[in-house]
Amino acid sequence: MKFQVIELLFGKSTPKQMVPKVTLLAVFAILLFTVTPLSYPLFRYSSSSTSSPLKSNKQLSEKPSSAFDDLNESTSLPSTSIKKCDIFTGEWVPNPKAPYYTNKTCWAIHEHQNCMKYGRPDSEFMKWKWKPNGCDLPVFNPFQFLEIMRGKSMAFVGDSVGRNQMQSMICLLSRVEWPIDVSYKRDDYFMRWRYPSYNFTMAAFWTTHLVRSKEADAKGPGPTGLCNLYLDEPDEKWITQVEDFDYVILNGGHWFTRSMVFYEKQKIVGCHYCLQENVPDLTMYYGYRKAFRTAFRAINRLENFKGTVFLRTFAPSHFENGLWNEGGNCIRTKPFKSNETQLEGLNLEFYMIQLEEFKIAEKEAKKKGLKYRLFDITQASLLRPDGHPSRYGHWLNENVTLYNDCVHWCLPGPIDTWSDFLLGMLKMEGVSSAEERLHLHSN
């Protein structure tokens, strides 16, 4: 409706006698989009209380945090001036209103990312927001997001950090509605959630390397065993499932540091730290590049896929004073400033490979009319060494062998900001679509 108003106001062929009606429509649209978000909680919460059988009575009775009530943001799309700003370059600034949910109000938090439950003593890591250079990035508005996603579907394809992201989004969306579990089978690695009031489906497809992989030797040579990677074969667990999705968010990275043997056309072509005779060490970067190239090609070859592909870039880990299996830890309590650290080493190599393969895939996708978008969280995530569970993903005296976790992200925590980025990108897509329609109308 709003785009229709815009077209009437600015289209060259607008008849003069339409102006008074158009003015009334414009005023009505402004009132509608301003008042609607404020009225949503009046009827959403009463209907959502029966949406999920997983919530406890305590969670059902909890009211929305007052922090969220301060989100008085219009549901209108951003101006085109925001589009010109690089939302992925900036600094973290204090946000005393955060967080917008807690570990007690959201059941979707994975135990190993439930930092407050397991005794993390500080809470300031939850109270920051991303401020791009030259513009503002609004805090995630779940009403806007679900309205944009009405009747659509989104798939998170990748490793457990991708699942971490989806669980963050479920918590953020809980202010509007709890999803219903519509998974085909009970498997935490392959979950499907549906928001009935919006007919929106969100799914997670877990894949360690994006391509077909198989454990070859659990005992070596590296500390995580040896894995066979079939670099020219996409992992069927996800590629056979995503064709009907409107949005596919692709990610991967941390699993490529383990020992691997690379196969192409069913033959060994090399490896990464496999220590096998007559097998050249091509390094992890070779496998990483080939895996993304295969994944992108597989998506572009899907006959009926008409969706948008987001490449969610590599999220750096923050181990200090040792590797993950050598006592490394992440105990900082504040973000870095942009001049206090830089992307280097493995983080830089993975990031650059992603950008290069993304550009190649995007060029090919355009020939089929497919959209590729760069979901670039790398710099913002690099600056958050304070946001990981560390040892607060389990009880301190728990009799299990668990390493400090400086890969995944506490919930609530910095990963919630990835939803800020995603919504910002979706809104920019709306502006672009409106501009295209206005341009066609004016011609």
SEBANU-115633 format. One line per 5 residues: their letters; for each residue x, y, z of C-alpha. Coordinates in steps of 0.02 Angstrom, whole numbers, plus 50000, padded with zeros to 5 digits. Each point is the difference from the previous one (the first is absolute). Example, Ala and Ser with C-alpha at 12.3 -4.5 7.8 and 13.67 -1.06 7.14 Angstrom:
BEGIN
AS = 50615:49775:50390 | 50069:50172:49967
REM end
This chain:
BEGIN
MKFQV = 50000:50000:50000 | 50139:50122:50045 | 50090:49972:49835 | 49837:50033:49908 | 49988:50167:50090
IELLF = 50180:50042:49951 | 49966:49957:49819 | 49845:50110:49997 | 50091:50145:50079 | 50153:49997:49890
GKSTP = 49945:49915:49839 | 50001:50116:49849 | 49830:49942:49942 | 49907:50048:50160 | 49838:50089:49953
KQMVP = 49972:50168:50086 | 49829:49952:50067 | 50080:49858:50098 | 50104:50114:50112 | 49875:50022:50143
KVTLL = 49968:49812:50008 | 50184:49965:49993 | 50031:50120:50144 | 49870:49909:50104 | 50079:49833:49956
AVFAI = 50172:50063:50049 | 49937:50062:50169 | 49909:49835:50028 | 50155:49900:49958 | 50108:50101:50120
LLFTV = 49873:49976:50139 | 49985:49814:49962 | 50186:49965:50004 | 50026:50108:50155 | 49858:49931:50106
TPLSY = 50008:49816:49948 | 50164:49956:50089 | 49935:50075:50160 | 49840:49898:49991 | 50082:49834:49957
PLFRY = 50041:49949:50180 | 49817:50020:50046 | 49950:49848:49898 | 50161:49908:49957 | 50044:49944:50176
SSSST = 49830:49930:50041 | 50001:49894:49842 | 50181:49946:50013 | 49983:49926:50173 | 49943:49836:49925
SSPLK = 50117:50000:49851 | 50137:49894:50077 | 49980:49850:50113 | 50180:50023:50057 | 49974:50155:50106
SNKQL = 49986:49986:50187 | 49860:50081:50100 | 50124:50127:50064 | 50049:50051:49824 | 49818:50013:49948
SEKPS = 49963:50120:50142 | 50151:50113:49974 | 49967:50170:49925 | 50106:50080:49863 | 50149:50093:50067
SAFDD = 49981:50187:50018 | 50154:50017:49892 | 49904:49939:49849 | 49858:50122:50034 | 50126:50139:49966
LNEST = 50018:49940:49821 | 49886:50131:49924 | 50058:49976:49822 | 49888:50021:49848 | 49971:49850:49889
SLPST = 50036:50106:49846 | 50146:49956:49889 | 50163:50100:50019 | 50041:50147:49890 | 50113:49974:49851
SIKKC = 50137:50096:50090 | 50021:49852:50119 | 50027:49888:49850 | 50159:50096:49958 | 50075:49966:50171
DIFTG = 50111:49850:50034 | 49909:49927:50149 | 50137:49871:50028 | 50138:50126:50043 | 49989:50088:50167
EWVPN = 50020:49986:50188 | 49910:49923:50148 | 49915:50130:50110 | 49912:49978:50168 | 49817:49952:49998
PKAPY = 49932:50002:50178 | 49827:49946:49938 | 50065:49828:49948 | 49974:49855:50012 | 49827:49977:49926
YTNKT = 49977:49826:50072 | 50085:49898:50136 | 50052:49820:50024 | 49847:49982:50112 | 49875:50064:49872
CWAIH = 50062:49901:49849 | 49999:49811:49991 | 50094:49994:49834 | 50172:50030:50074 | 50117:49853:49982
EHQNC = 50072:49946:50167 | 50181:50032:49948 | 49957:50181:49955 | 49897:50033:50157 | 50139:50099:50083
MKYGR = 49899:50082:50138 | 49926:49834:50057 | 50174:49930:50025 | 50067:50142:50104 | 50077:50131:49887
PDSEF = 50029:50140:50127 | 49995:50151:49882 | 49854:50063:49895 | 50069:50150:49906 | 50036:49891:49847
MKWKW = 49812:50001:49967 | 49985:50190:50001 | 50076:50056:49835 | 49934:50042:49827 | 50085:50021:49832
KPNGC = 50020:50178:49936 | 50052:50009:49815 | 50111:50142:49944 | 49891:50135:49923 | 49826:49932:50040
DLPVF = 49897:49906:50128 | 49952:49817:50003 | 49836:49981:50095 | 49986:49864:50131 | 49907:49847:49936
NPFQF = 49813:50028:49993 | 49912:49831:50003 | 49835:50073:49940 | 50082:50069:49843 | 50096:49841:49967
LEIMR = 49849:49886:50012 | 49896:50116:49893 | 50135:49997:49864 | 50009:49810:50017 | 49813:49974:49991
GKSMA = 49965:49847:49891 | 50186:49968:49973 | 50136:49880:50059 | 50182:50012:50054 | 50132:49865:50015
FVGDS = 50160:50008:50101 | 50128:49885:49918 | 50166:49966:50085 | 50081:49953:50164 | 49947:50024:50181
VGRNQ = 50038:50187:49994 | 49860:50012:49873 | 49886:49906:50119 | 50059:50119:50137 | 49940:50143:49889
MQSMI = 49829:49923:49970 | 49974:49971:50186 | 50043:50182:50030 | 49868:50050:49874 | 49868:49889:50081
CLLSR = 50034:50089:50165 | 49988:50171:49919 | 49838:49954:49910 | 49923:49934:50161 | 49941:50178:50036
VEWPI = 49872:49974:49863 | 49968:49814:49990 | 50071:49831:50048 | 50026:49879:49856 | 49925:49828:49981
DVSYK = 50118:49853:49974 | 49960:49930:49828 | 50160:49898:49978 | 49986:49844:49894 | 50086:49901:50137
RDDYF = 50071:50030:50172 | 50177:50055:49961 | 50082:50153:50076 | 50110:50017:49846 | 49853:50015:49879
MRWRY = 49863:50105:50076 | 49851:50088:49921 | 49900:50133:50090 | 49839:50082:49939 | 49924:50165:50056
PSYNF = 49815:49966:49968 | 49938:50180:50007 | 50120:50047:49860 | 50012:49835:49907 | 50189:50019:50016
TMAAF = 50112:49846:50009 | 50179:50000:50063 | 50113:49847:49985 | 50177:49947:50046 | 50099:49876:49895
WTTHL = 50159:49948:50086 | 50149:49962:49890 | 50179:50006:50059 | 50085:50036:49834 | 49857:50039:49877
VRSKE = 50064:49854:49894 | 49986:49814:50036 | 50112:49948:50142 | 50037:49840:50092 | 50103:49962:50154
ADAKG = 50150:49895:49949 | 50098:49980:50161 | 49936:50062:50168 | 50171:49983:50080 | 50109:50104:49889
PGPTG = 50110:50075:49944 | 49927:50161:50072 | 49909:50019:50167 | 49830:49993:49912 | 50036:49850:49891
LCNLY = 50012:49984:49811 | 49859:50041:49881 | 49974:49958:49816 | 49934:50147:49901 | 49921:49976:49829
LDEPD = 50029:50174:49933 | 49897:49985:49840 | 49845:49926:50084 | 49881:50114:50097 | 49933:49928:50162
EKWIT = 49832:49922:49954 | 49932:50032:50174 | 49973:50183:49955 | 50009:50019:49810 | 49850:49884:49978
QVEDF = 49897:50104:50124 | 50025:50184:49956 | 49924:50015:49826 | 49834:50068:50062 | 50069:50124:50126
DYVIL = 49989:50187:49969 | 50162:50038:50093 | 50152:49891:50027 | 50134:50059:50123 | 50162:49906:49968
NGGHW = 50145:49991:50123 | 50150:49893:50042 | 50179:50004:50060 | 50055:49930:50167 | 49992:49817:49949
FTRSM = 50127:50028:49862 | 50142:50014:50125 | 49994:49814:50039 | 50101:49868:49907 | 49922:49959:49832
VFYEK = 50030:49894:49845 | 49934:50082:49841 | 49909:49900:49866 | 49948:50060:49828 | 49918:49884:49873
QKIVG = 50016:49863:50132 | 50190:50013:50001 | 50118:50071:50131 | 50073:50165:49941 | 50083:50059:50160
CHYCL = 49968:50035:50183 | 50021:50115:50147 | 50114:49931:50136 | 49961:49818:49961 | 50182:49941:50014
QENVP = 49974:49868:49865 | 50136:49948:49880 | 49989:50065:49821 | 49851:50112:50043 | 50044:50184:49976
DLTMY = 49950:50121:50137 | 49893:50127:49909 | 49954:50089:50164 | 49828:50033:50073 | 49978:50150:49886
YGYRK = 49992:49891:49846 | 49858:49898:50074 | 49911:50156:50062 | 50000:50083:49829 | 49944:49842:49910
AFRTA = 49860:49967:50124 | 49923:50173:49979 | 50020:49991:49812 | 49909:49833:49997 | 49863:50063:50116
FRAIN = 49968:50156:49896 | 49999:49902:49837 | 49878:49875:50072 | 49878:50137:50050 | 50015:50085:49830
RLENF = 49960:49835:49915 | 49839:49970:50095 | 49863:50001:49870 | 49861:50078:50103 | 50095:50107:50124
KGTVF = 49943:50182:49987 | 50061:50063:50168 | 50135:50114:50066 | 50167:49931:50062 | 50086:50087:50145
LRTFA = 50182:49958:50034 | 50024:50027:50186 | 50186:50031:50011 | 50121:49915:50118 | 49981:50039:50186
PSHFE = 50173:50002:50081 | 50035:49907:50162 | 50094:50085:50141 | 50115:49875:50086 | 50140:50082:50098
NGLWN = 50150:49928:50092 | 49989:49835:49907 | 49903:49901:49870 | 49827:49931:50037 | 50073:49833:50059
EGGNC = 50150:50076:50086 | 49920:50106:50135 | 49946:50143:49888 | 49865:50110:50073 | 49899:50159:49970
IRTKP = 49975:50097:50161 | 49987:50180:49938 | 49848:50098:50056 | 49995:50144:49873 | 50003:50016:49811
FKSNE = 50153:50054:49904 | 50001:50167:49912 | 50034:49989:49814 | 50178:50066:50022 | 50043:49872:50133
TQLEG = 50000:49844:49891 | 49998:49949:49819 | 49951:49855:49890 | 50152:49890:49969 | 50061:49822:49982
LNLEF = 49868:49865:49982 | 49857:50124:50026 | 50060:50108:49857 | 50031:49854:49882 | 49828:49924:50030
YMIQL = 49917:50168:49979 | 50089:50040:49837 | 49962:49828:49927 | 49817:50026:50039 | 49998:50169:49914
EEFKI = 50087:49934:49846 | 49887:49849:49980 | 49847:50105:50037 | 50040:50119:49856 | 50020:49854:49880
AEKEA = 49837:49921:50056 | 49905:50165:49996 | 50051:50029:49820 | 49936:49830:49948 | 49841:50019:50102
KKKGL = 49953:50161:49910 | 49986:49903:49838 | 49856:49902:50079 | 49923:50151:50085 | 50054:49944:50174
KYRLF = 50053:50121:50136 | 50157:49982:50106 | 50030:50112:50150 | 50155:50018:50109 | 49951:49985:50184
DITQA = 50165:50068:50067 | 50011:49976:50189 | 50188:49968:50004 | 50064:50170:50056 | 49864:50027:50130
SLLRP = 50027:49825:50071 | 50190:50021:50002 | 49977:50143:50122 | 49903:49893:50126 | 50123:49890:50097
DGHPS = 49885:50022:50150 | 49849:49912:49925 | 50047:49814:50010 | 49949:49873:50133 | 50180:49962:50050
RYGHW = 49976:49876:50144 | 49823:50061:50036 | 49916:49872:49889 | 49995:49868:50136 | 50013:49984:50189
LNENV = 50176:50028:50063 | 50005:49835:50095 | 49916:49900:49862 | 50091:49835:49971 | 50018:50016:49812
TLYND = 50139:50048:49882 | 49946:50167:49928 | 50121:50128:49932 | 49978:50187:50020 | 49882:50057:49863
CVHWC = 50063:50155:49909 | 49912:49956:49837 | 49814:50006:50039 | 49910:50150:50077 | 49909:50027:50164
LPGPI = 49813:50029:49989 | 49955:50139:50025 | 50158:50071:49924 | 50088:50075:49848 | 49925:49873:49880
DTWSD = 49830:50085:50025 | 50070:50145:49899 | 50011:49886:49848 | 49811:50015:49994 | 50019:50190:49998
FLLGM = 50107:49979:49844 | 49881:49878:49918 | 49846:50107:50026 | 50095:50153:49937 | 50045:49906:49841
LKMEG = 49821:49940:49974 | 49935:50177:50019 | 50127:50062:49874 | 49937:49865:49882 | 49827:50076:50021
VSSAE = 50064:50173:49958 | 50088:49933:49845 | 49843:49911:49942 | 49897:50158:50026 | 50127:50104:49903
ERLHL = 49995:49878:49856 | 49811:50005:49995 | 50000:50190:50008 | 50128:50008:49861 | 49896:49886:49889
HSN = 49843:50099:50041 | 50082:50166:49956 | 50057:49932:49833
REM end
